[in-house]
């Protein structure tokens, strides 16, 4: 199988693991039966390399990086019928986990060699594609502050996020939204609004948060929490039990949604990347728009036992 592999050399694992080299990648692909063309690149060069790869129509395009890199790649591969292979080289790798891939990139290559091709959903907001979720409010504010701290003070990603989250929580700003969806119109006031590509299940610490990513539904999450204590209680419950059982967490499923706010623009975090979007925000699900390489059925369960 001839594949082109494009990897973000600045992604979490790639930047910190000396074993991620052209040679080691080539050997790992070859040992799993892939004939791979390797491109280990800085972020600024990835988009152009991806466009050139798509023009060549390989049997699959692998991308290595975090969820932001995967999301940007999926945005170009959606509806092309070229399968996407994901290598978990980022910090959190949510999409890779929900595909059932192991955290080690070598094991991920081997798993995909013995797997299959399947269609999964993607979602979009104002034409911008995302594979995991898009949020406005508290989380988006925290991500924006995190990046400012990293740029100004060279803080590590986790430390910067901890400081940013504390600052946002201390303010505890509730935003007024007007949500239009398949079921009608709702007025909301919440510290955040999160729109997910399919349903989040389990608890926040689960290895995988989505049982499936081909259910054809957007899931919208907000909270009724009005005070710091109520919000902290909800977060604590989400860490210990099923998300659906957390007090003060509201959920709603739909295929399309429009979110109205008072401001003409809003900062949104889509798959961990900050976007400045014009309002209203128009969300929709695109069922089966992305072809992916996936491990064999039951692979994640058999390897976790």
Secondary structure, DSSP 8 states (H G I E B T S, - for coil): -EEEEEEETTSHHHHH-TT-SHHHHHHHHHHTT-EEEEEEE-HHHHHHHHHHHHHHT-SEEEEEE-HHHHHHHHHHHTTS--EEEEEE-SSS-HHHHHTT--SSHHHHHHHHHTSEEEEEEEEEETTEEESSEEEEEHHHHHHHHHHHHHHHH---HHHHHHHHHHHHHHH---EEEEEEETTEEEEEEESEEEEEES---S-TTSS-S-S-S-S--EEEEEE---SHHHHHHHHHHHHHS-GGGSTTEEEEEESEEEEE-SSSEEEEEETTEEEEEESSEEEEEEEEEEEEEE--TTHHHHHH-
